[in-house]
Amino acid sequence: MFAKIRFVSRFLHYSLISLLCLAFVLWYDTPTNFKVTPLTCYFILTACLLPFFRFKFPHYFSSDRSEQFVSYRKRALDLYHQDKAAHHPRGRWSTKGVLTDPYEFTNPYTQDYDESLNWIYRLVKPLLLSLLFILFAPLFFLYAWRKTRRR
């Protein structure tokens, strides 16, 4: 029972994202008046296929927890700590009587915005890929077909 409820809620979520992206594409394509053309029919068809494609290949649209945004400042500090640990294993690093590390910050945890940007990244990635799917669905299907055929 719980699995069915989860399936229906995910399907509604994917359909809502699909409709949101379709509205954006149609608004961009014809902002003032709506005309039914073969291109709009193509967009509507791909928007209808998007939830099913997301169920079949969820790893294309989801971002893993391990995939995180890291700022240049945090990456540089981590590399510096790795270098310091590898090349100065005996005690504290110092130069000519200086007891503190001039390249180290006063706090080992720098103020950065990495964690605040991770949730934005996890939100924007599926939306952007859904938008790209509506525009270029045959390429997504071709890529998925080639990936499954190689296995």
N, C-alpha and C positions, 0 to 999 in steps of 0.2 A: 504494500500500500504506500509506504513512504517513498519507494523508488518511483512509483507512478506519479506521485505528487511532485517529486524532484524533477522528473522528466518533463512534466507539463510546465512547471515554472521555468525551467531552462529554455524550453521551446518558446514560451511567451517572451522571455527575455531576449532571445536571439531574434525573434520576429520583430520586437519593438526596436531593437538596434537596426535591423534591416529597414524598417519603415522610416526611421530617422535618417539613415543614410540615403534612402531613396528620395525622401523629401528634399534633402540638401542637393542631390544631383539634379532633380527636376527643377528646383528653384533656380539653380545655377544655369541650367540649360534653357529654360523659358521663364524668366522672372515675372513677366507681366501677364502673359496669357498662356493657357495650357492647350496644346494641340496634340492630338494623338498621331504620332508618327511611328515609323518602324523603330527608330532609336528609343523612343519612350517605351514602346512595347518590349524592347530588349532590356531596358533598365528594370521594368516591372518584373519580367521573367527572372532575371538574375537576382532581384530582391526576394522573390519567392523561393529561389533555390538556396539562398544564403543560409537559412537555419539548418537545412539538411546537410549542407556542406560542412557547417561548423560542428554538427554532431559526428560526421564521418571523420573529419580531420581536426580535432580540437587543438592539437599542438601548434597548428599554424597561427591561430588567433590568440592563444593565451600566452602570457608571459610568466615564466617560472619565478619562484621566489629567489632562486640563485642568480637570476639575471637582474642585476641591480645597477642603478646609475651611481657612478663614483666620480666625484669632482677631481680636477687636476690637482688641487691642493691636497686632498686626502690621499690620492694615489702617490704623489711625491713624498708625502710624509711616511706612508707605508713602505715605499722603496728605501727611504732613508733609514727607517728602523731596521729593515732587513739587512742593509749594508752595514749598519753599525753592529748588529748582532753577529754578522759573519766575520767582520774584520777586526773587531775589538772585543774578543771574548772575555778578556781578563779585566773585569772592573769597568770603572767609568771612563768615558772618553774625555780627554782634556788636552789643552795645548798650553804649554809654558806657564803652568801654575793656575790656569783658569779652571775653577772647580765646576762651573756649569757649562753645558753644551751650548755654544752660541747659535747653533742652527736649530736647536730644539725650542719649541714654544714653551711658555711657562706652564701651560696645561697640556697634558698628553692628548687630550681630546679637543681637537680644534673645532671651532664653530663653523659648521658647514651645513649645507642644505641638501645633503644627499638623501637622507631619510624622508624629507618632505617632498622630494621630487619622485620618489619611487612609486607612490600611489598614483601620481599623475601619469607616470609612464605606463603603469598597469591599466589605467583607464583609457588612455589615448591610443595605445597600440591596437586593441581590438576594433576601436572605432575607425581608425585609419585603414586597417586591413579590410574591414567590411566595406568601406567606401571604395577601396581599390578593387575589391572583389566585384562590386556592382559594375564598375567601369570595365574591368578586364577579366571577366569570369572564364572565358575560354582558356586563357593562359593559366589560371589556377587549376582548371580541370586537366589541362595537358600536363602540368607539373605533377599533379597528384597521380595521374595515370602512369607517367614515367617512373615515379617513385615506387608505386605498387608493382609495376612490371619488373623492376630490377630485383625485387626480393625473391 
